[in-house]
Amino acid sequence: MSLFGFVGNMMALGHTPPQGEILKNTYANHAFENFEITAYVSFLVIAEADGQSAHLSGFQQSLREEQAMAEKVSALIRPTTLSLPGALHLGPEG
């Protein structure tokens, strides 16, 4: 199979509702969880720099929760991808 055939199959997979929507939602969930992690890290840096130690434990707890959720979402990427119809049929005829 050529690279173009593979890329074409991947693009078709990403644009085929509703299966493609499932995969796109998985991508979005993964990105959003990592966005939240980044935000909480920044909040911690700002709170520490400003001497606002009273807020640190709340931000740290939220950060741990977001990291745990990001791990769960990340663990779902492979099985979600493989569960889509056609995901395993990317051979020469695909």
C-alpha positions as CSV (number, residue, x, y, z in Angstrom):
1,M,0.0,0.0,0.0
2,S,1.3,3.4,-0.8
3,L,1.7,6.2,1.7
4,F,-1.0,8.2,-0.1
5,G,-3.4,5.3,0.1
6,F,-2.8,5.0,3.9
7,V,-3.1,8.8,4.4
8,G,-6.3,8.8,2.3
9,N,-7.7,6.0,4.4
10,M,-6.9,7.9,7.6
11,M,-8.4,11.1,6.3
12,A,-11.6,9.2,5.2
13,L,-11.7,7.6,8.7
14,G,-11.5,11.0,10.3
15,H,-14.3,12.4,8.1
16,T,-16.8,9.6,8.2
17,P,-19.6,10.2,10.6
18,P,-20.5,8.8,13.1
19,Q,-17.4,6.6,13.5
20,G,-15.1,9.5,12.5
21,E,-16.9,11.7,15.1
22,I,-16.0,9.2,17.8
23,L,-12.3,9.4,16.9
24,K,-12.4,13.2,16.6
25,N,-14.1,13.4,20.0
26,T,-11.3,11.2,21.5
27,Y,-8.7,13.6,20.1
28,A,-10.6,16.6,21.5
29,N,-11.0,15.0,24.9
30,H,-7.2,14.2,25.0
31,A,-6.3,17.7,24.0
32,F,-8.7,19.3,26.5
33,E,-7.4,17.3,29.4
34,N,-3.9,18.3,28.6
35,F,-5.0,22.0,28.2
36,E,-6.4,21.8,31.7
37,I,-3.2,20.2,33.1
38,T,-1.2,23.1,31.6
39,A,-3.6,25.6,33.1
40,Y,-3.3,24.2,36.6
41,V,0.5,24.1,36.3
42,S,0.4,27.8,35.4
43,F,-2.0,28.5,38.3
44,L,0.5,26.8,40.6
45,V,3.4,28.8,39.3
46,I,1.5,32.0,39.6
47,A,0.2,31.2,43.1
48,E,3.7,30.2,44.3
49,A,5.3,33.3,42.7
50,D,2.7,35.6,44.4
51,G,3.1,33.9,47.8
52,Q,-0.5,32.6,47.7
53,S,0.2,29.3,49.4
54,A,-3.4,29.0,50.6
55,H,-4.5,28.2,47.1
56,L,-1.8,25.6,46.3
57,S,-3.5,22.5,47.7
58,G,-6.6,23.1,45.7
59,F,-4.7,23.6,42.5
60,Q,-2.6,20.6,43.2
61,Q,-5.7,18.4,43.8
62,S,-7.3,19.7,40.6
63,L,-4.0,19.0,38.8
64,R,-3.9,15.4,40.0
65,E,-7.5,14.9,39.0
66,E,-6.8,16.2,35.5
67,Q,-3.7,14.1,35.2
68,A,-5.6,11.0,36.2
69,M,-8.4,11.8,33.6
70,A,-5.8,12.5,30.9
71,E,-4.3,9.0,31.6
72,K,-7.7,7.4,31.2
73,V,-8.5,9.3,28.0
74,S,-5.0,8.4,26.6
75,A,-5.6,4.7,27.4
76,L,-8.8,4.8,25.4
77,I,-7.2,6.1,22.1
78,R,-5.9,2.7,20.9
79,P,-9.1,0.7,21.7
80,T,-11.3,3.4,20.4
81,T,-9.3,3.5,17.1
82,L,-9.3,-0.3,16.7
83,S,-13.1,-0.5,17.4
84,L,-13.9,1.6,14.4
85,P,-15.2,-0.3,11.4
86,G,-12.5,-0.5,8.7
87,A,-9.7,0.4,11.1
88,L,-8.0,-3.0,10.5
89,H,-8.8,-3.1,6.8
90,L,-6.1,-0.8,5.4
91,G,-4.6,-3.4,3.1
92,P,-3.9,-3.0,-0.7
93,E,-7.6,-3.3,-1.5
94,G,-8.5,-0.7,1.1
